Structure formats: C-alpha cells, structure tokens
Amino acid sequence: MKVRVGINGYGTIGKRVAFAIAKQDDMEIVGVTKTKPSYEARLANKENIPLYAAKQEFVEAFEKEGIKMAGTLEDLLTKVDIVVDATPGKMGKEYRAMYEKAGVKGIFQGGEEHGIAGISFNSFANYHEAWGAQFARVVSCNTTGLIRTLFPVDNVFGTERVFAALVRRGADPADKKGALLNAVEPTLKLPTHHGPDVQTVMPWLNIQTMSVTAPTTMMHIHCVTADLKKKAKGEEILSVWDNTPRIKFVSGKHGIKSSAQIMELARDLNRPRGDFMEIIVWEDGVKVVEKTLYYYQAIHQESDVIPENIDCIRSMMKLEKDPLRSIRKTDRTLGIGK
Ligand code: NAD
C-alpha cells in the first residue's frame, strides 16, 4: 500500500512537493489545502488533486467561485499518514498541534525553527535521524545547499573552520513581497542564522555566515571558504562532489557565468518548471590554496529542498532503510542527474 500524503500549503514549495510525490510508486497525494480560490487552486482541481480548505472560514470563498472542494484540513487529516506542511514560515506551530491530535506525522520546512520538530533533515547527512519520527523539519534552501557540498568535503578531508558569504535572492519570481528594487542590503545581525541552521544537522561543523540580499529573483549564490584538516587538490574536491548526487557542475568557460544562465540551462534541459534541484557548483571557480578551499555555488531556492522532502517521507514512514537507495530512487524519478 502506498503511503498517503497530504500537503498543507500549496504554494511555491507545496506544489513542487506534490509534483514530486506523483512521480513516486511508494507514496501518493491524497489532497492539498488552499486558503483562497487562486489559480493554483483551480490548477489542482484541473489536475484532479483533491482540494481542501485550510480552515472552515475559507470554504465560502471557494464555493462562491464554484471550485470543487473535498472538505477542510481536518477532513484531510483523517485520510493521510503524513502531512507535508509548506505553509508560510512560522505557521507550523499552530498546525503541529492539529497533526498531533489527528495522530498524523508531519514534515515542516525551513521557515520554521528547529525546535518545531527537534529533528532537522538532510538526505545525506542524517537520513536515519528521521527514521520513524513523528515530526521532522527539512532545512531551508540555503542550509540544504551548504550541507550538500560541505558534508562530503568534511567527511573526506575534515574541516577546521568554514565561512560562507551568502548573496540571497530578494524574492521568489512570483512574489510581491521581497527586497528593495535597486539596492543590496546586508543582514546586520551577525553571524547570520545560516551557520547555526547548518549546525542543526552537522553540529560539529565550525561554520560562520554573513549574507546580503540582492535585487534578483533567480537564485542564491554562496561564496564559501573552508580550512581543511587534510591537504587536498582542487581536482580531488571536484572528484568528491562528482561522486555525490545532487551536485551539478557548470563552467564559466562554457559560457555559464551567472545565475540567469544557470536558469536558462535548466529550461534548455527541459527541467520541470525550469527548476534545478541540484546544487550548482562552478567547476572553474574551485580553488585550494594551501589547506583552504574556496568555491562558489548557486542554489535554486524554489526547488532544491523538494527531493529532500521525498527522502524525509521515506525515512519517517520507514519505507527505505538505505539513504542512498532512497536518494537514487528520488533522483531517477525526478530526472535529477549529472
Ligand atoms: P508560499 O507563500 O509560496 O506558499 C505558502 C502556501 O501556504 C500558499 O499556498 C498559501 O496560500 C498557503 N497558506 C497561507 N496561509 C495559510 C494558512 N493559514 N494555512 C494553510 N496554508 C496557508 O511559501 P513557500 O515559499 O512555499 O514557503 C513555504 C515554506 O517553505 C516556508 O517555511 C519557507 O520558509 C520554506 N521554504 C521556502 C523556499 C523558497 O525559496 N520559496 C525555499 C525553501 C524553503
């Protein structure tokens, strides 16, 4: 029997998780919630994804617009084994109580604090921590990006100290909220929360972060330096990443010099929605000087956490013991590859 999944919050992350679940043979989407009769609600209806109102008070608006509803979130919770909560950040606390009452497992996203679940998840670094758990949190897009490249490097060469400067996209492409149109804004509270967030998964990592927000919707760019314990050559670092799933190389020499060109590549490759679920590393932007590694990476904020949500469901529902088998299955079904 397939694991029955509900999605609370069918927005940027929720609709992508729904798409990814539909590609799996061991789980199925039972329904998604919306708050308003938006185009996304209409699309869910069109795709025959059962639609539920997040709260009773929202039902009337859907009915007025003639949008077919299957009930409210409370009804959905009686039909699922697990909920992926992709509501806007900091709403999870209220919903967690509902999931608990319904005896349903829940996965939260990076906009929530670690404490909401007590387990922060990354497929490579700590798949087993979520094994059978009732609640877990898939860490944010930036944290996922940092862990994807730092975990294998730390594993093979060891790290004394890591510093990352993050250039963050101001808003998602479809968002009205977001950054200043013509300014770069530093995060003044230092070090930024990204380092401690990485430590929710890799508590031993000595990492500090700073960040600025830039007027772009495309991607986040990270400039990372890591003091290694063992000597390494640039090619050896690249070889470690080459053997790690969900890391993709691009090259400035081949004309990919910006986040815009990476997104164009995703569209040229006919990736669903033009997404890049891998972390993108410039192979000609990797350098080791003595024992210090320098590199740049780009994060597609709307999609890199999607495969992690699928693996997290497998771990929490005890569907697959071996992290690599889950990762490979997820990647194969989502068309992620080198
Ligand atoms: P979003 O605003 O695109 O989508 C949120 C969805 O929740 C919308 O469909 C909205 O209608 C719905 N919603 C609003 N109020 C609700 C309520 N009371 N009950 C139920 N649903 C409600 O947000 P998003 O970007 O998908 O972010 C969701 C979570 O994922 C956040 O924790 C965020 O921090 C995290 N995240 C976002 C990104 C990103 O870059 N977009 C990346 C990684 C993680």
Residues whose N, C-alpha, C, O or C-beta is under 5 A from the ligand:
A	BS01	NAD	N8 G9 Y10 G11 T12 I13 G14 T35 A54 A86 T87 P88 G89 Q109 G110 G111 E112 S140 C141 D172 Q301 E302 V305
